[in-house]
Amino acid sequence: MVYGDFKALCENSPIPLCILISPLGANLDDIGFQGILPTCYARSVNVANTLIFQIGVSVIHLVTLIVMQIIVYLTRRRYTAIGRKEMIFFFWCFIGFTIGTLIVDTGVSPPGSPSSSYFVAFQVAMTGSCCWSLMYAGFTAFNYWEDGSLWSMLTLCISTLIIFSVNYIIAIFTFKEDWSTVINPTHTTALFTLFFVINAIFLSVYLISQILVCCCVLGFNLWALGALSLSVFFFASAELLLYAFNHHICTSLNHYVDGAIFSTLGNMFAIMMVYKYWDIITFDDDEYYTYTQVVPGIGDRKRDIEKTLH
């Protein structure tokens, strides 16, 4: 696999952007068409003379939207928790990503249509926005700035808008053959770098920062580490199921489903565990809680306060 070339990934995985790009450095006149098709993908379903792609994935996306609304509601109730507004912003970014992915996966904007490239570019841009906003929210635990303040939220919104814009512009220029000679369907290195490398850096920084929070700030909180580990496990499993095992899953199940459905499910569980992790590390931020007993993952807060006073 050559750096910047999506060919190997696209042939194995049903990634929406693959239909809009070509192998790195290829000559479109020799290929005859733009796009890289997967060797195996889930069957489409005909409903009322309308083809619906990835019906199983679509159901998971709808469930994810319901779960995310519940998570946002629960997060809003944590009025004094550190990073509350930043986490809500991240969850809304993920909701936007899910809606964009739902439109692309189901064929609401079908492949080859004039709107397809714009929706796929939106999905790519929202992926970068989610990774950036999660990393930003993770730094609020260090109290480098006042979380939830006007300055903090303006910084988050403006920086996320910049990340979104850069990803969207690079993606849409890559998808359009005649917009640029530097970035186009056969010159995909910039898109590859943003989509895989930069986003991976954002997520890695978030993970490292939260490990430091668990081990240093919270005094080795095993419950928080457990939730964080589960989120990493589900996310890593989702990526492997999509990029490494999709072909095997698809052929074994006779094209009824492919790795995308299990990958989407894994991503949903990963986000749920990110919320649970944040819920654990901010439990004692709520001033209206009465600490009269040992709380799993937090400890006997009343006893700790008495030790501090004496």
C-alpha positions in Angstrom: 0.0 0.0 0.0 1.4 3.4 -1.1 1.0 6.4 1.2 -1.8 8.5 -0.1 -3.4 5.8 -2.2 -6.9 4.7 -1.2 -6.9 1.8 -3.7 -6.2 -1.1 -1.2 -8.6 0.3 1.4 -11.4 1.0 -1.1 -11.3 -2.4 -2.7 -11.8 -4.0 0.7 -14.2 -1.5 2.4 -17.4 0.3 1.3 -16.2 3.8 2.1 -18.5 6.5 0.5 -15.6 8.6 -0.7 -14.1 5.8 -2.8 -16.7 6.2 -5.6 -15.4 9.7 -6.1 -11.6 9.1 -6.3 -9.2 6.9 -8.3 -6.0 5.1 -7.6 -3.1 7.5 -6.9 -1.4 8.8 -10.0 -3.8 6.9 -12.3 -4.8 8.1 -15.8 -8.5 8.5 -15.9 -8.5 8.1 -19.7 -6.9 4.6 -19.3 -9.2 3.6 -16.5 -12.3 4.7 -18.2 -14.2 5.8 -15.1 -13.8 7.6 -11.8 -14.1 5.6 -8.6 -12.8 2.5 -6.8 -15.4 -0.2 -6.2 -15.2 -2.6 -3.2 -15.0 -6.3 -4.1 -17.9 -7.1 -1.8 -20.7 -4.9 -0.4 -24.1 -5.3 1.2 -27.2 -5.8 -1.0 -29.5 -2.9 -1.6 -33.2 -3.1 -0.7 -36.1 -2.0 -3.0 -38.8 -0.2 -1.0 -41.7 1.3 -3.0 -39.6 1.4 -6.2 -36.8 3.1 -4.3 -33.4 1.5 -3.8 -32.0 1.9 -0.2 -28.4 1.1 0.3 -26.9 -0.3 3.5 -30.3 -0.8 5.2 -28.7 -2.4 8.3 -26.3 0.4 8.7 -29.1 2.9 8.3 -31.0 1.3 11.2 -27.9 1.6 13.4 -27.5 5.2 12.5 -31.1 5.9 13.5 -30.5 4.2 16.8 -27.3 6.2 17.3 -29.3 9.4 16.8 -31.7 8.4 19.5 -28.8 7.4 21.8 -27.1 10.7 21.2 -30.1 12.7 22.1 -30.3 10.9 25.4 -26.6 11.5 26.0 -27.0 15.2 25.2 -29.9 15.4 27.6 -28.0 13.7 30.4 -25.0 15.9 29.8 -27.1 19.1 30.0 -28.3 18.0 33.4 -24.7 18.0 34.8 -24.9 21.8 35.4 -21.6 22.2 37.2 -19.5 19.4 35.6 -16.2 20.3 34.1 -16.2 20.4 30.3 -20.0 20.1 30.1 -20.5 22.6 27.2 -17.5 21.3 25.4 -18.7 17.8 25.5 -22.2 18.8 24.4 -20.5 20.5 21.4 -18.6 17.3 20.6 -21.8 15.2 20.8 -23.6 17.6 18.5 -20.7 17.3 16.0 -21.1 13.6 16.1 -24.8 13.9 15.5 -24.1 16.0 12.5 -21.6 13.4 11.3 -24.2 10.7 11.8 -26.8 12.6 9.8 -24.4 13.2 7.0 -23.3 9.5 6.9 -27.0 8.4 7.0 -27.7 10.5 3.9 -24.7 9.1 2.0 -25.1 5.5 3.1 -28.8 5.2 2.3 -28.5 6.7 -1.1 -30.6 9.8 -0.3 -27.8 11.5 -2.3 -27.0 8.5 -4.6 -23.5 7.9 -6.0 -22.9 9.7 -9.2 -25.5 12.4 -8.5 -24.4 16.1 -8.6 -25.0 16.4 -4.8 -23.1 13.3 -3.9 -19.6 14.8 -3.7 -20.8 17.7 -1.5 -22.4 15.3 1.0 -19.4 13.0 1.1 -17.2 16.1 1.6 -19.5 17.1 4.5 -19.0 13.7 6.0 -15.3 13.9 5.7 -15.3 17.4 7.2 -17.5 16.3 10.1 -15.1 13.5 10.9 -12.3 16.0 11.4 -14.6 18.2 13.4 -15.5 15.4 15.8 -11.9 14.4 16.3 -10.8 18.0 17.0 -13.6 18.9 19.3 -13.1 15.7 21.3 -9.4 16.5 21.8 -10.3 20.1 22.8 -12.9 18.9 25.3 -10.3 16.5 26.8 -8.0 19.3 27.7 -10.6 21.0 29.9 -9.8 18.5 32.6 -6.4 20.2 33.1 -8.0 23.6 33.9 -5.7 25.4 31.5 -8.7 27.8 30.9 -12.1 28.2 32.3 -14.3 25.6 30.8 -17.7 26.6 29.4 -16.7 30.3 29.3 -17.4 32.6 26.4 -13.7 32.6 25.5 -13.5 28.8 25.6 -16.6 28.2 23.5 -15.7 30.8 21.0 -12.2 29.2 20.6 -13.8 25.8 20.2 -16.4 27.0 17.6 -13.9 29.0 15.6 -11.2 26.3 15.6 -13.7 23.6 14.7 -15.0 25.8 11.9 -11.4 26.1 10.6 -10.9 22.3 10.8 -14.2 21.7 9.1 -13.4 24.2 6.3 -10.0 22.8 5.6 -11.3 19.2 5.4 -14.3 20.2 3.3 -12.2 22.2 0.8 -9.6 19.5 0.4 -12.2 16.8 0.0 -14.4 18.7 -2.5 -11.3 19.7 -4.6 -10.2 16.0 -4.5 -13.6 14.8 -5.7 -13.8 17.2 -8.6 -11.6 16.3 -11.6 -11.5 19.7 -13.3 -11.2 22.0 -10.3 -7.4 21.7 -9.7 -4.4 20.0 -11.2 -2.7 19.6 -7.7 -5.6 18.1 -5.8 -8.0 15.9 -7.8 -9.3 12.3 -7.9 -5.9 10.9 -8.8 -3.9 13.1 -6.4 -5.4 12.0 -3.0 -2.4 12.4 -0.7 -3.7 15.5 1.0 -7.1 13.9 1.6 -5.5 10.7 2.9 -3.3 12.7 5.3 -6.3 14.6 6.7 -8.6 11.7 6.9 -6.3 9.2 8.5 -3.2 10.9 9.8 -4.4 14.2 11.2 -7.5 12.7 12.7 -5.5 9.9 14.3 -3.2 12.4 15.8 -6.2 14.3 17.4 -7.6 11.0 18.8 -4.1 9.9 20.1 -3.6 13.3 21.9 -7.0 12.9 23.5 -6.3 9.4 24.6 -2.9 10.3 26.1 -4.3 13.3 27.9 -7.1 11.3 29.4 -4.6 8.6 30.6 -2.7 11.4 32.4 -6.0 12.6 33.9 -6.8 9.2 35.2 -3.3 8.4 36.5 -2.2 11.8 37.8 -5.1 14.2 38.3 -7.6 11.5 39.7 -5.0 9.4 41.4 -5.2 6.2 39.3 -9.0 5.9 38.9 -9.6 2.3 37.7 -13.3 2.9 36.8 -12.4 5.8 34.5 -9.5 3.8 33.0 -11.9 0.9 32.4 -14.4 3.1 30.6 -11.6 4.7 28.6 -10.2 1.3 27.7 -13.6 0.1 26.5 -14.0 3.2 24.3 -10.6 2.5 22.7 -11.5 -1.2 22.3 -14.8 -0.5 20.5 -13.3 2.1 18.3 -10.4 0.0 17.3 -12.7 -3.0 16.7 -14.9 -0.8 14.5 -11.9 0.3 12.4 -10.6 -3.3 12.0 -14.1 -4.6 11.1 -14.4 -2.0 8.4 -10.9 -1.9 6.9 -9.5 -5.3 7.6 -12.3 -7.9 7.8 -15.1 -6.3 5.7 -14.5 -8.7 2.7 -14.5 -11.8 4.9 -17.7 -10.7 6.7 -19.5 -9.8 3.5 -18.7 -13.0 1.6 -19.4 -15.2 4.7 -22.9 -13.6 5.1 -23.7 -13.7 1.3 -23.8 -10.0 0.8 -26.7 -9.5 3.2 -24.5 -7.3 5.4 -20.9 -6.2 5.4 -18.4 -4.9 7.9 -19.9 -1.4 7.9 -22.9 -2.5 10.1 -20.6 -3.9 12.8 -18.2 -0.9 12.4 -21.1 1.6 12.9 -22.3 -0.4 15.9 -18.8 -0.3 17.4 -18.5 3.5 16.9 -21.8 4.0 18.7 -20.6 1.9 21.7 -17.3 3.9 21.6 -19.1 7.2 21.9 -21.3 5.8 24.7 -18.1 4.8 26.6 -16.6 8.3 26.0 -19.7 9.7 27.7 -19.5 7.2 30.5 -15.8 8.0 31.0 -16.6 11.8 31.2 -19.5 11.0 33.6 -17.2 9.1 35.9 -14.4 11.7 36.1 -16.8 14.6 36.7 -19.1 12.9 39.2 -17.9 14.9 42.1 -18.2 18.2 40.2 -21.9 18.4 41.0 -22.2 20.5 44.2 -25.7 19.2 45.0 -24.6 15.6 45.5 -24.4 14.4 49.1 -21.3 12.3 49.7 -22.4 9.9 52.4 -21.3 6.6 51.0 -18.7 5.0 48.8 -19.5 5.7 45.1 -17.9 3.2 42.6 -15.1 4.9 40.8 -15.1 7.9 43.1 -14.5 6.7 46.6 -15.7 8.0 50.0 -15.8 11.7 49.3 -16.9 12.6 52.8 -14.0 10.8 54.3 -11.5 12.5 52.0 -12.9 15.9 52.9 -12.6 15.1 56.7 -9.0 14.0 56.2 -8.2 17.3 54.4 -9.7 19.4 57.1 -7.9 17.6 59.9 
